[in-house]
Amino acid sequence: MSEATRLAVIGIGNMGAALVKRLRAVGYPVTVWNRTRETAEDVAARTGATVAGTPREAAGTSDVVFVSVANDAADLAVHEGRDGIVAGLRRGTTVVDTSTIDPHTTLRLAEMVRGAGGVHVDSPVSGSGSSVEAGTLAVLAAGDAADLDRVRPILDHLGKVFHIGPTGTGATMKVAINTLLIAINQGLSEAYVLAQAAGIDPATAYDVFEAGATGAPFLKYKRAVFEHPDDTPVAFSLGLVSKDADLVLALAERVGVPVPQAQANKAAVAAALDDGYADRDISTLAKHLRELRTRSSRG
């Protein structure tokens, strides 16, 4: 596919907006749709993208349709119905679904797309919005190799492409990744607050976490949130983390794997949600731990 290939991005949240910016930066014409039109118009104004009135319209004028929505229900909603993606597909149009959803839902969506004559690539991504813009994502592509090859030149602009396996394995791999991501964040939150409470300068503690055996890209791009939890834009809300934690537990039950740490992490996220943290970033769990410590000392 050439840079004249027409692209659409359905869902303009943090990741969707970053996708639009990256794809426009490398020269592709992009049409966008979002449930809240004002959001789509804002991104279009900043990137030179075109705004569609419905997912059907966006799909009908594009060769490749990227989908980046919050959950299974939203993904089904943008595919189904008279105004959905499937209704607008032309034969051979490729749908690249980057959403984090249940693998069973991925299989259902792929069947719908293929039944309408389209091509489906199950392709969640791992990384931050800044990773999208830098082209350093991990792209977890799944489906037929020939279908992946059709869009690989586009995906190569986003980062390193892994062909995980048949349809559904991309979604499964993303659930596995988020099992680890949530665990890293919880462990870092506890270690950071523990060191600070024990009298260690928090900046020094974070320097050591980054430099030692625990150093990982996640620590580097989340440092600002840990140090300034009230002043940093939300990249991955705890509401979405909770949804992903549920996907982890559902997959674990399905395949019969005990995941005691994932269960404990889900409980920690649930406690933060109960305290009003749904719209806060995942790394504000450290702030929540400090609040719990303060409550305990008062009690």
C-alpha positions in Angstrom: 0.0 0.0 0.0 1.2 3.5 -0.8 0.9 6.7 1.1 -2.1 7.5 -1.2 -4.0 4.7 0.7 -7.0 6.3 2.4 -7.2 5.6 6.1 -9.9 6.0 8.7 -9.6 6.1 12.5 -12.7 5.2 14.5 -12.5 6.3 18.1 -10.4 9.4 19.0 -9.4 8.9 22.6 -5.8 9.2 23.8 -4.5 6.4 21.5 -6.8 7.1 18.6 -5.8 10.8 18.5 -2.1 9.7 18.7 -2.7 7.3 15.8 -4.2 10.1 13.7 -1.3 12.4 14.4 1.2 9.7 13.5 -0.5 8.6 10.3 -0.9 12.1 9.1 2.7 12.9 10.0 3.9 10.1 7.6 1.7 11.4 4.8 -1.6 9.3 4.8 -4.9 10.9 4.2 -7.1 10.2 7.3 -10.8 10.4 8.0 -11.8 10.3 11.6 -15.0 9.5 13.5 -15.7 9.8 17.2 -18.9 9.4 19.3 -18.3 13.0 20.5 -18.0 14.9 17.2 -16.3 17.9 18.9 -13.4 15.7 19.8 -13.0 14.5 16.2 -13.2 18.1 14.9 -10.5 19.2 17.3 -8.1 16.4 16.2 -9.0 17.1 12.6 -8.2 20.8 12.9 -4.8 20.0 14.5 -3.8 17.3 12.0 -5.6 18.0 8.7 -7.8 15.0 8.9 -11.3 14.9 7.6 -14.3 14.3 9.9 -17.0 11.7 9.0 -20.6 11.7 10.3 -20.8 8.0 11.0 -18.5 5.0 11.1 -20.2 3.8 8.0 -19.2 7.0 6.1 -15.6 6.7 7.4 -15.3 3.1 6.3 -17.0 3.7 2.9 -14.4 6.2 1.9 -11.3 4.4 3.2 -9.1 1.5 2.2 -8.0 0.7 5.8 -10.0 1.4 8.9 -8.3 1.6 12.3 -10.6 1.0 15.3 -9.5 2.3 18.7 -12.3 2.3 21.2 -12.7 1.7 25.0 -14.3 -1.7 25.4 -16.2 -4.6 23.8 -19.6 -2.8 23.9 -18.1 0.2 22.1 -16.4 -2.0 19.5 -19.5 -3.9 18.7 -21.5 -0.6 18.5 -19.2 1.0 15.9 -19.3 -2.2 13.8 -23.0 -3.0 13.9 -26.2 -1.3 12.6 -27.0 0.8 9.5 -24.4 3.4 10.5 -21.7 0.9 11.5 -18.4 0.1 9.9 -19.6 -3.2 8.4 -22.4 -1.5 6.6 -19.9 0.8 4.9 -17.3 -1.8 3.9 -16.3 -2.2 0.3 -14.9 -5.6 -0.8 -11.3 -5.8 0.3 -11.4 -2.9 2.8 -9.2 -3.9 5.8 -10.3 -3.3 9.4 -7.3 -3.1 11.8 -8.7 -3.3 15.3 -6.3 -1.9 17.9 -8.8 -2.0 20.8 -8.2 -3.9 24.0 -11.1 -6.3 24.1 -12.0 -9.9 24.9 -10.6 -12.4 22.3 -14.0 -13.9 21.9 -15.3 -10.5 20.8 -12.5 -10.2 18.4 -13.5 -13.4 16.7 -17.1 -12.2 16.5 -16.0 -8.9 14.9 -13.7 -10.6 12.5 -16.5 -12.9 11.3 -18.8 -9.8 10.8 -16.1 -8.0 8.7 -15.2 -11.0 6.6 -18.9 -11.8 6.0 -19.3 -8.3 4.5 -16.3 -8.9 2.1 -13.8 -7.0 4.2 -10.4 -8.1 5.6 -9.8 -8.2 9.4 -6.5 -7.8 11.3 -6.6 -8.2 15.0 -4.0 -5.8 16.1 -3.9 -4.3 19.6 -0.9 -2.2 20.5 1.3 -1.8 23.5 2.8 1.5 24.5 1.8 5.1 25.3 0.5 7.9 23.2 4.0 9.2 23.0 5.1 5.8 21.7 2.6 6.1 18.9 3.8 9.5 17.9 7.4 8.3 18.0 6.7 5.1 16.0 7.9 2.8 18.8 4.8 0.8 19.7 4.7 -3.0 20.0 2.1 -3.9 17.4 0.4 -7.3 18.2 -0.9 -8.3 14.8 -2.9 -11.5 14.3 -4.8 -13.1 11.5 -3.8 -14.5 8.1 -0.2 -13.6 7.1 -1.4 -12.4 3.7 -3.9 -10.1 5.4 -1.2 -8.7 7.7 1.1 -8.1 4.7 -1.5 -5.9 3.1 -1.2 -3.4 6.0 2.3 -4.1 7.3 3.7 -1.0 5.5 1.3 1.2 7.5 1.8 -0.7 10.8 5.6 -0.4 10.3 5.2 3.4 10.8 3.7 2.7 14.3 6.4 0.5 15.7 7.7 -3.1 15.8 5.2 -5.5 14.3 4.8 -9.0 15.8 2.7 -11.6 14.0 1.3 -13.3 17.0 -0.8 -16.0 15.3 -4.4 -16.5 14.1 -7.2 -14.1 14.7 -7.8 -13.7 18.5 -4.2 -14.2 19.5 -3.5 -10.5 19.2 -6.3 -9.7 21.7 -5.1 -12.5 23.9 -1.5 -11.3 23.9 -2.7 -7.8 24.8 -4.5 -9.2 27.8 -1.3 -11.0 28.8 0.7 -7.8 28.4 -1.7 -5.8 30.6 -1.5 -8.5 33.2 2.2 -7.6 33.5 1.6 -3.8 33.0 -0.9 -3.6 35.9 1.4 -5.6 38.1 4.4 -3.4 37.3 2.4 -0.3 38.1 1.1 -1.7 41.4 4.6 -2.9 42.4 6.1 0.5 41.6 3.4 2.3 43.4 3.9 0.3 46.6 7.7 0.5 46.4 7.6 4.3 45.7 5.3 5.0 48.6 7.1 2.6 50.9 10.5 4.2 50.3 9.1 7.7 50.8 7.3 6.8 54.0 10.5 5.3 55.3 12.3 8.6 54.8 14.0 8.2 51.4 13.8 11.2 49.0 11.2 10.2 46.4 13.2 11.5 43.5 16.2 9.5 44.6 14.1 6.4 45.0 12.7 6.8 41.5 16.2 7.3 40.1 17.2 4.0 41.6 14.1 2.2 40.3 14.9 3.4 36.8 18.6 2.6 37.0 18.5 -0.8 38.6 17.2 -4.2 37.6 13.7 -2.8 37.8 14.3 -0.2 35.1 11.7 -0.5 32.2 10.3 1.9 29.6 7.1 2.1 31.7 9.0 3.7 34.6 10.5 6.3 32.3 7.3 7.6 30.7 5.3 7.3 33.9 7.7 9.3 36.2 5.8 12.6 35.7 2.6 11.0 37.0 4.2 9.5 40.0 5.8 12.8 40.9 3.0 15.2 40.0 -0.2 13.1 40.1 -2.5 16.1 40.0 -0.8 18.0 37.2 -0.2 15.3 34.5 -2.7 14.4 31.7 -4.4 11.0 32.0 -2.9 8.5 29.6 -4.5 5.3 30.9 -7.5 5.8 33.2 -8.2 3.6 36.1 -11.7 3.0 34.7 -10.1 1.4 31.7 -7.5 -0.4 33.9 -10.4 -2.0 35.8 -12.0 -3.2 32.5 -8.6 -4.7 31.4 -8.2 -6.3 34.8 -11.6 -8.0 34.3 -10.3 -9.2 30.9 -7.3 -10.7 32.6 -9.4 -12.6 35.2 -11.8 -13.8 32.6 -9.1 -15.2 30.3 -7.3 -16.8 33.3 -10.6 -18.5 34.3 -11.2 -19.7 30.7 -7.7 -21.3 30.4 -7.5 -22.5 34.0 -4.5 -20.4 35.2 -4.3 -19.3 38.8 -3.5 -15.5 38.9 -3.4 -14.5 42.6 -1.4 -11.4 41.9 -3.8 -10.3 39.2 -6.7 -10.8 41.6 -4.9 -8.7 44.3 -4.2 -6.0 41.7 -7.9 -5.9 40.6 -8.9 -5.4 44.3 -6.4 -2.5 44.6 -7.9 -0.9 41.5 -11.4 -1.5 42.7 -10.6 0.3 46.0 -9.3 3.3 44.1 -12.4 3.4 42.0 -14.5 3.3 45.1 -12.7 6.4 46.3 -13.4 8.3 43.0 -10.3 7.5 41.0 -12.0 6.2 37.8 -10.9 9.1 35.7 -7.4 9.3 37.2 -4.3 7.8 35.6 -3.2 4.3 36.5 -0.1 5.7 38.2 -2.2 7.7 40.7 -2.5 4.4 42.6 0.6 5.6 44.4 -1.3 8.7 45.6 -4.2 6.5 46.6 -1.8 4.4 48.7 -0.6 7.5 50.5 -4.2 8.4 51.2 -4.9 5.0 52.6 -1.8 5.3 54.8 -3.0 8.7 56.1 -6.4 7.3 56.9 -4.8 4.3 58.8 -2.6 6.6 60.9 -5.7 8.7 61.8 -7.7 5.7 62.7 
